[in-house]
Amino acid sequence: DEVSGYTDVDGDGSLTGLLAYLDAEEDWGEGLQQAVPSEVDSVKLMTVHRAKGLEWDTVFLPALVDKVFPSEARSGIWPQRAEVLPAGIRGDADAIPQLREHTKAGLAAYREAVAAEHRLAEDRLAYVAATRAKRLLVASGHVWTPGNVRPRAESPFFAVLRELASVHGRHLDAATRDLETNPVPAEPARRSWPVELDPDVVAGRREASDLVDEASRLLGSAEPDGDAWAWGSATSTLEEAALVDEWDRTAAHLTDLLNRRRVREVVLPEGLSATAVMALRADPDKFAASLLRRMPRRPSGAARTGTRFHAWVQRRFELPSALEELTEEPQGDPSEVEELIEAFQRGRFAHLTPLGVEVAFVLPRGGHILRGRIDAVYDWRRDGLDYLVVDWKTSTRAADPLQLAVYRQAWAEARGVSPERVGAAFYHVLTDNLRIVDAPASLIDDALATAEDG
């Protein structure tokens, strides 16, 4: 989707511009999260399901006509449609109608119950749609659709909104239901494809083809005469010369990329994030490939949820953090974020004030500069420790002690204390499970040595 919709600032999407855009996205973007409705002042076009939990000042709700919204149940009932999953073995069996008896009367009753359940679902969906608007809701319906011989009736949802709008003098009736025939053509307008080419264009292309043939003859002879070809082909215009230059630059760029991919020795950057060090140890070849050709990060709902939880923790303890500087809070599943917050408030860290949250650090190690942010640091004073660095785990993804090794060593060096006095732990928020792990500095050295050996 990104590639097909890409256009550079000059309105002509070039390959080099696209690759530069992807590089910029890797460094400064949000992982191509265009699928998530953003805060940008623009029109958002989406389904009602997609709009759940979101609000806008103005919302347009079209197609409020009978049998469109609310729609009719189209799947049928499972005793009469082999492709429909039997209701009794569905995961939500307790919440949906069930067939009581396999008789004509029983099937009729079941069909009515399924239709009623579908209508109830449509009612709930309509409530979601209408309540997305903070200030202005514009609802509309249509009378005619292609091929219809009778005008469509208004949706019961539209009837409710029409009555409310009429009270305030905001209902506009511009319907054409009084027409005797459908003004919308039953068949769409058709055009032949491909279109017949312009004779002058065809003649120009044939002339160019003849010039190519002539060039092949002259340059492929025993003694090629480049000057003869140049005179025979005339001279190019400035626009043509610019296009050829662009082709040359693109070819050179692609050739450079290909040569870089063929190089087996990859120089490890001087600066590395804690995440990069973990990726390096997990799969050195894949990490090296990512250095040769960087690609945007895959969008992650779990990562967005975790980021929102981290921001909440920072606000909870009113500690300064770079997260306060975010002008647009990352979108995440609101229910998942609320679940994490409630679990944290019940857990062991709810009333312990940390020394710092989202603590930024730089750590010189093995000729490299490691950087990152520590989720939280506590004054511990137990188990022979002075401090405890904690990494919040908000998902079920595997936890790597290497990450805590970097955090532990960075905090110890920043405070000028022995790493032995600094503990490291993963805290699984949902289960209130604090897992103190062994995170020696040797884990860092081994990861960096992997790069030097490879």
N, C-alpha and C positions, 0 to 999 in steps of 0.2 A: 504493500500500500504506500509506504513512504517513497519507494523508488518511482512508482508509477505517477505519484502526485508531485514529484520534485520539479521545481522550476527555479533557476537562479535569478539573481537580481536584474539581469538583462533580459529576462523573459525567454531565454533559450537554454534549456537544461543540458549542459555539457557533462561528459563523463568525469572530467577532472573536477568540475564544480561539485558534482554529487559526492565524490570521494572526499573532498575537503569538508563538505557538510557533515558526512558521517564521522570524520575525525573530530570536528568541532562538537558534535553531539556526544562523542565519547568523553571529551574533556569537560564540557560545561552543561550537557543536557541532563534530562531526567529519565533516560533509558527509553526514549521513543514511547512515552506514555500518552500518546495522542488519543488512545482509546478511552482514557479517563477524562470526563468533562473537566475542563480547566477553568480558571478564574478570568481568562482573557475575555475582554468585551467583544463577544461575537455571538452569532446565532448558533444554538445547539440543536441539532436534529437527532432525535432518539426515540426509542420505544418508551411506553409508559413503564415497563419493567425496569428499563435502564435508568429511569429518572427517580426511582425510589430513593428516599433519603436526601434528595436535593431540592433546592428552591431557587426561583428566579423572580425578579420584579414583574416580568411580563411572560405569560405562557399562552401559546396558541394551541388549541385543541380542535383539530379538524375531524371531518368524516363522522359526525354524530348523527348517523342515519340508521334506521332499523335494519337488522341483520348484518351490519358492519361493526358497530359498537353500540350496544352489545352484539357480539357475534353469535352465530349458532354453533352448537357443538357439532363438529364434523367427523369426529373419530368413530361415532357409533358406539354400540355396546358390545362387549367381548363375546357373548354367546352367538352373535351374528356376524362378527368381524374377526377373522382368524389373526389379523395382524395386531389386534388390540390385546394388551397384557391383561389376563384375568384379574379382576379387582381383588379377589381373595388372597392373592400371593404378592400383591404390591406392598411396598414398604409403608405406605400410608393407608393401609387397609382399614384401620380403625377410624379414619377421618373421612372416608368416602362411602357413598351408597354401595350396598351389596345386594346381589340377587337372592331373594328369599325362597322362591320356588320356581322350578323350570316348567312353567305352564304359560299359556297364552296370556292369562291375566297377570301372572308374575312378571313376565317379560315386559308387558305394558307398564306395570307399576315401576319396574326397575328403570325403564327408559325415561319415564317422567322424573324419577328421582335424580338420574344423571343430568337431565336437562336443568332441573332446579339447582343442582350443585354447580353446574357450569354458569348459570345465570348469577348465582351468588358470587362466584369468582369474578365475573365481569363487573358486578356491583362494587366489589372491593377495589378492582383495578380502576374503575371510574373515580372512586373517591381519591385514590392516589393521584390520578391525573389532575383533578380539579384543585387539589390542595397543594400543588407544586408552585402556585402563583402567590407571591407575597402581596402584590398590589393590583394587578390587572390580569384577568382571565378572559381571553377571547375565544369563544366557542362557535363553531360553524358546522353546518351540514350542507349536503347537496341533494338535489332533486333528481337529476338525470345522470346516468352512467351509460357508456357505450353499449348499444344493443337492447336496452330496456325499452319496453313498449308502454309501461306505466310509470308514473313518477314514484319515487321512493317516499316512504313515510318517515317522519322525524323519529329520532331515537328517544326513548323515555328519558335518557340522561339529558338530551337537549331540551326536552319539555320542562324539566325542573329548572335548568339554567335560564330558559326563555322566560318563565314566570318571574324568576327573581330579577332578571334584567328589565322586564317590563315595568316592574314596580318603580324602578329608578329611571325609567325612560331611556334605557340603553339597548333596547331590542330593535334591530334593523331587519326588516323582512324584504329581501330582494329575490325571493323565490320565483321560479318560472313553472310552478306546478299547474298553472292554468293553460299552458300550451297544449295543443291537441297532439302534437307529434314531438318526438325527442329531437332537440336541436343538436345533440352530440352525434357525430357520424358513427354508425355501427362498425365500420371498418376504418382502421387508421389510414392516413395518407401514405402511399407507397412510392418509392423512388427506385429506379434501377441502379445496380451497383456491380461493377465499377462504372463510373460515368464515362461517357465517350470523351476521349482526350482531344485537346485542342490540336488542330493540324499543325500549327506553327511549333507547338511544344514537341510534337512527335518528330517533325523535321529537324529540330535542334538536337534532339537526342540521337537521331540517326547520324547526324553530322559528327557529333561527338564520338559515336561508336566508330565511324570511319577513321577519325583522327587516331583513336587508340590502335586500330588495326595498322594504320600507317606507321605509328610509333614502333609497334612490334616488328614491323618489317625493317625499318631503318636501324633500330637499336639492336636487332637480332642478327644483323649481317656480320660478315667476317670482320669488317672494319666499320663499327657503328659510327654514325655521323650525328652527334647530338645537336649540332648547329642546324643541320638540315631539318631535324624534327622540330626544333624551336621555331624556325621560320615557317614551316608548313602548318604549324598549329596556331599561328598568330600569337598575340599577347593576351594575358589575362587582365581582367578588370581589378580594381582595388578590392572589391568585395570578394572576388574569387581568390585573390592572393591571400586575403585575411583568412578565408575558409581553409585554404591549404596550410597556412601557418598553424591554425587550430588543430588540424589533423596531425601535423608534425609534433606539436606539443603533447597531444593526447597519446600518440604512439610512443614518444619518449617517456612519458609518465608510466604507461603500462609496461614498457620494457624495464624501467627502473624497478617497478614493483615485482616483476618476474625475477629479476636478478637478485633482489633482496630475499625472495622466498627460496631461492636456490642456495643461498649462503647458509651453511650449517652452523657456523659460529655466531652466536648471538651475544651481544654485549649487554650485561645486566645493567639497568639504569642505576645511577647513584642513589636516587631517592626511591623508596619503596614504601607503600602502605602496608599495614599489618595484614590486610586482606590479600595483597599481592604476595606477601611472603608465604601465606598459607596455600595459595594457588600454586606457587612455585614448588613447594614440597609435595603437594598432592599429585601434580602431573607436570613435570618439567618440560616435556615436549609440547604439551598444549599451551603452557605459559609462554614458551619461546615463540610459538606460532602467533600468539596474541600480540607479542611485541612487534612481529614482522607485519602483521595486518590487523590493526585494531578494528573491532566491530562494536556497535552499540550494545549496551547491557540489555538483557532480556527483562521486560517489565515483570515485577513481582508484587503481587498483592500482599504477601506475607511481609515483605520488606517495607512497604508503605505503612502497614499496620504497626510494625515495630517502631518505625520512625515517629508515628503519632504518639505511641506509648512513651517513648523516650522524652518527647517534648512535654508530655503531661507530668512525668516524674520531675523534670526540671522546674515546671511551674508549681508543683506540689510542695517543693522545699524552697522555692523562691531563691534559687541559686543562679548566678549568671551563666549563660551558655550561648554558644554560637547558634543554637536552634532558635533563640529569640529573634535572630536576624532574618529568619525565613519569611519572605513576603507572601508566600503561598504555601499553606500547610499541605503536605502530600495527602492525597486521598487514600483512604483505607476502608475496610468494612467497619461501619460504626458499631455493629453488634460485637465484633471481635475485640475492638478497642475497649468498649465498655466492660466486656468480660475480663480483660486483662486488668483494667483499673480496679474493678471490684475485688479481684483475687489479690492484687497488691495490697489493698487497704485491709484485707483480712490477714495478710502474711506477716512474717517476722520483721520486715524492714519498714512497715507502715509508720512506726513512730521513732525510727532511728534516723537522725539527721546526718547525711553524708558530709564528708569534708569537701567534696566536689562532685559535680555531675558533668558528663561530656568533657572531661579534662583533656585538652589538646596537648600533644607531646611530640618531641623529636628525639630520636635515640641514635647516636652514632654507634655503629656496630659492624665490624668486619669490612671496613672500607665503604660502607653504605650509610645512608641516613634513613632510618625507619620513622614513619610518622603515623599518626592516628589519633583516636579519641578513646579515653577510658570511660566506660559507662558510668561507674560510680566508685568512689574510694571512701572507706570508713575507718575511723579510729577504733581499732579492734581490741587491743590490750587483753588478749586471752590466747590460750594455746601456744604461748611463747612468741606471739606475734604482736607487732605494734600497729600494723595497717592491714587492711584487706581490700584488694581490688576485685570488683564484682562486674561480671558481664551478664546483663539481663537476657534471658532466653525466652522469647515470646512465641516461638514455634517449635516444631518437633525436629528441625534440622539438626544434623550431627554437630556436636560441639568439639572444637579442636583446641587442645591444651596449648598449642603453639601461640594462639592468639593471646592467651593469658600470660604466657611466658614473656611476650613483648611488653604487655601492660605492666607486669610485675617489675621487670628490669627497668623500664622507663621511670616508674614511680620511685623505685629505690635510688636511682641515680639522681633524679630531680631533688629528692629530699636528703641525699647524702647519707643514706643508711644502708646497712647490709641487706642484700636481697633475702637473706634468711629471716629477716624481721618482717617481711611483706608476704602475706598469704594471697592466694588467688583462687577464685571460686566462680562457678556458674550458678546463677540463681534462676531456676525454672519457675516463672511467675505463677502460672496456672496451678501448679501443684505445691507451691511453697516449699520447694526442695532446694536446699543450699548444698551444692556439691563442691567441696574444696578439693582441688586437684594438684598434683605435683607438676609444676611448670618451671623447670630449671632453665637457665640461660643456654644450656647446651642444645636445647631444641632449636633456638634461633641460629646458633652456629652451624648445626647440622643442615638446616634448610639452606643457608647461604652457601655452605660447602657443596651442596648438590649442584648449584649453578656453576660454581667454579670447576667442578669435576666434569660437568656436561658441556 
